[in-house]
Amino acid sequence: MVYLRSILTLRLKLKNKFTLLSAPAIIICWCLFCIQGCKDPLVNSSSLLLRSDSLNLAQTTIPVTAITQISAPIASAGTSIGVLGSISDHNFGTTYGSFYAQCQLTSASVNFGYSPTLDSVVLTLAYAGQYGPCTKPVNVVVYELNQDLQDSVNYYTNSSFQVKTPSLGQINNFVPNFTDSVYVPALGISLPASMSVTLSNSFGNKILLADANILSSNAAFLAYVKGLYITTTSAATGNGIAYLNLLSPLSAVNLYYHYAYSADSPANVLGQFSLPLTGISVDHYDNTYMGTPAYAAIHSANPAAEPNLFIEGGGGVDGKITFNLDSLPKKIGINKAEIILAQSTADTQYAVPSLLNLLRIDDAGQGQTIDDAVLSTFGGVLQTDVVDGVSINRYHFNLSVYFQRLVQGIYKNNGLYLTVQNAAYSADRVTIVNSSTNKNYKLSLKVTYTKLL
């Protein structure tokens, strides 16, 4: 009995001792678990990475090849902006801008009343802006189209169409006035600045006296009056391109006439009928480069060695940029890929575009919207950089998403097209320097990346 009691006492003492020893360890483990559960993820902590830590970051400048080339024809059908004028540029040669446009009925079964008599017919075009001063007189000519414009056909900046002769109307020594509004007494209001060309009475009567079947629908009318061609003559080269708002209520062919209320009443009621330019419209550019620096760059035996890159809208010239990625490690993540282009200091005759665009080249050689273009970091805006105490006008593009997809093999490395914005109608142009001796004026591609293990 005494022996059994001794064993129970010893077991109780050992149990109490184990409990006392275990409790702190359990408490410590529980605390560590709680701390671990409340701790922020490592990627969100700004204090975990020290200057001495290796992030596998690297930066390199990749050699770039850039050439000037004639632009592929740019889709121009359906433009809301018509171009009109001409410019002569010591870098880019001579450019002529013109456009084709349909005028349409505003309603079916038009009726001009009894015994309509034409007073005049006037083409009015509202201004939408300009490129260049547009102070040098030019001759403006309007023709009637002799060829259908079709919805199902793609038209481009080099598309042209047959016209009827003689012309419908002409203004000699024309200088646009972009600031003065036009007061209309009948309405008692002033309308935005516009230009007007008086057309021939024979054209006005063609519409006013047309058969009722022709005036019954737009399809019938457009088979009868196919459209207009508005251009400038090459006899006098101007110093600017006028942009015209074809969708403005002012942009129309306006018939002014008088008619009778009934068959036995005098034709003394004044009438006006407008045919807006709301149908198919196509901008057309003619560019001549002979004897210019742009021509020399285009036809150079070694175009990649040319010191300048020439960029122009209106189906003129653009830049093709290519690069070799073999110098980059195989397993990397792109942190930033930046292309930097400097404007030539001698490029002062016409204003340069405030914004340029880059397009990735697909496997068919066509320009496609680049992935980064939808991001606010894309860039392409002209800015002034101070480099080594010198102010340089440069364009910066951030192409990080695109380059990541390049190194992943999602895209083939076909290169990029450098263009102006709204190249289908814009006459903007700029000369980019690609110096072989001055790094601040050399087209460069800087890539920052992380080496992946």
C-alpha angles and dihedrals in degrees: 000000000000088000093054092048090053092052093051091048092051092048091051092051092049091049093051091048092051091049092052091049095046099048098072092048092051092048092049092050091049092051092049090050091051092047091049091049092052097044118113118242114269094242091061096052116094093190100062099075116070129193089255093055116106112235095176088239120159137170129203139172111229119210112250131206115207128181135178115235140169108269120248110249109280122224106254107165116119096023116163091204122070119202123217130171144044139254137191116213127184091219101039106026123222126343127189122192125197139147145211122221140174121226115212142199115255093212140014124260097022115201121195094190131242119333097350113201121195120236098175144324120220133184110216124192125187118221120241100178141295146247114219127005095291091206099126114091119248135178115248119204131188123203133183114241119245094191132067121249109217130204092216095058126084111228126195141196090270095048116118134184138203117264135195122246142255101044123255094229145340141202117204123207092009120181115180120233107212098177111046115087122220117244115214110199094195091058097033091225139103118240128204120279114286144159127238133203120191110224129207120282089230089063091046092050090048087065100032095050097037120135116267091245090060091051093047097087142002092247091058093042095050090052086056100040106026097185145272137283115211116191146140125248119250092229092089123031114209133204103242150030119238117215114215127201103228093183094056115113085236093062103088148102104262123203116202114192145136129236144174128261091224141003093266098043128087119266096244104121114110117230137184128190126182129202107198122214092242098127129084114325129185129190117217129198131189115196127188118189104169113142096008132117088248090056091050091051093048094049099035118135087226105028093172090063094055112120094222137050116209121211123184137163129223095066091301120123134324139179129258114205122194133173140178118238096189091105091064120090114255099239109050141130116222113235095175138348115190131181116199124195127183125212117234113254088220092057097100109118095090131018113271121230116270089216135037129188136220123207126191114234114236126211090271092055094252124135115247131187108270119238095242093052091089092055126089089229094061094098123180091157119133110248137170115244123190107219120177088343093307124113112230127182107226142166119223125198124189108207101168098132092046093049092048088057090047093056090044090056094241089124130032114238097251095145134236140284118225112209143156119259117265089013092172092075107004118104092197117138138179138179115226120202119227102181120188092202107035113063092197090062097039121108103246140185114205118191125189114190145165120235109233119216 
